[in-house]
Amino acid sequence: MSAEKTASGIEAIEVEAERILKEARNRASEILLKANEEANRISSSGLALAEARAECEKIVVKARQEADQKVEEARIKASELRAEVGRKMGGIVARLIKDITGV
């Protein structure tokens, strides 16, 4: 490849790179403009941040209370199941002893 062709190839690549950079800058500017517009819309929508945080906190508190209640119910149920298994095992052991001893 001759030096002229190489130089013109490099120039073409540089021109294409500049075009791509310009498009990227334009696209970035558009995105930033839209983001700023959206931020302004959200901040002017009347949604108070304090109110949103308070509502969020209420939801979290309620969820924790429900979770605690479910955990307590599960503990009670597990305790009942353990007691039931203990009673059944006692009956099975007594039956096995009677069978073994012939009583």
C-alpha positions as CSV (number, residue, x, y, z in Angstrom):
1,M,0.0,0.0,0.0
2,S,1.4,3.4,-0.9
3,A,2.0,6.2,1.5
4,E,-0.8,8.3,-0.2
5,K,-3.3,5.5,0.2
6,T,-2.3,4.9,3.8
7,A,-2.6,8.7,4.6
8,S,-6.0,8.9,2.9
9,G,-7.1,5.8,4.8
10,I,-6.0,7.3,8.1
11,E,-7.7,10.7,7.2
12,A,-10.9,8.8,6.4
13,I,-10.7,7.0,9.7
14,E,-10.1,10.3,11.6
15,V,-13.1,11.9,9.8
16,E,-15.3,9.0,10.7
17,A,-14.1,9.1,14.3
18,E,-14.9,12.8,14.5
19,R,-18.3,12.2,13.1
20,I,-19.0,9.5,15.6
21,L,-17.7,11.6,18.5
22,K,-20.0,14.5,17.3
23,E,-23.0,12.2,17.2
24,A,-22.1,10.8,20.7
25,R,-21.8,14.4,22.1
26,N,-25.2,15.3,20.5
27,R,-26.8,12.2,21.9
28,A,-25.3,12.8,25.4
29,S,-26.6,16.4,25.3
30,E,-30.1,15.1,24.4
31,I,-30.0,12.6,27.2
32,L,-28.9,15.2,29.7
33,L,-31.6,17.6,28.6
34,K,-34.3,14.9,28.9
35,A,-32.9,13.9,32.3
36,N,-33.0,17.5,33.5
37,E,-36.5,17.9,32.2
38,E,-37.6,14.8,34.0
39,A,-35.9,15.8,37.2
40,N,-37.7,19.2,37.0
41,R,-41.0,17.5,36.3
42,I,-40.6,15.2,39.3
43,S,-39.5,17.9,41.7
44,S,-42.4,20.2,40.6
45,S,-45.0,17.4,40.7
46,G,-45.8,18.2,44.3
47,L,-44.6,14.9,45.7
48,A,-42.9,15.8,48.9
49,L,-39.9,13.8,49.7
50,A,-40.7,13.8,53.4
51,E,-44.1,12.4,52.7
52,A,-42.7,9.7,50.5
53,R,-40.2,8.7,53.2
54,A,-42.9,8.7,55.9
55,E,-45.0,6.4,53.7
56,C,-42.0,4.2,53.0
57,E,-41.3,3.9,56.7
58,K,-44.9,3.0,57.4
59,I,-44.7,0.2,54.9
60,V,-41.5,-1.1,56.4
61,V,-42.9,-1.0,59.9
62,K,-46.0,-2.9,58.8
63,A,-44.0,-5.5,56.9
64,R,-41.7,-6.0,59.9
65,Q,-44.8,-6.5,62.2
66,E,-46.3,-9.0,59.8
67,A,-43.0,-10.8,59.5
68,D,-42.6,-11.0,63.3
69,Q,-46.2,-12.3,63.6
70,K,-45.5,-15.0,61.0
71,V,-42.3,-16.0,62.7
72,E,-44.1,-16.3,66.1
73,E,-46.9,-18.4,64.4
74,A,-44.3,-20.6,62.9
75,R,-42.6,-21.1,66.3
76,I,-45.9,-22.1,67.9
77,K,-46.7,-24.5,65.1
78,A,-43.2,-26.0,65.3
79,S,-43.6,-26.5,69.0
80,E,-47.0,-28.1,68.5
81,L,-45.5,-30.5,65.9
82,R,-42.6,-31.4,68.2
83,A,-45.0,-32.2,71.0
84,E,-47.2,-34.3,68.6
85,V,-44.1,-36.2,67.3
86,G,-43.1,-36.8,71.0
87,R,-46.5,-38.3,71.8
88,K,-46.5,-40.5,68.7
89,M,-43.0,-41.7,69.3
90,G,-43.9,-42.6,72.9
91,G,-46.8,-44.6,71.7
92,I,-44.7,-46.4,69.1
93,V,-42.0,-47.2,71.6
94,A,-44.6,-48.6,74.1
95,R,-46.1,-50.8,71.3
96,L,-42.7,-52.1,70.3
97,I,-41.8,-52.9,73.9
98,K,-45.1,-54.8,74.3
99,D,-44.4,-56.7,71.1
100,I,-40.9,-57.6,72.1
101,T,-41.8,-58.6,75.7
102,G,-44.9,-60.4,74.6
103,V,-47.2,-58.5,76.9
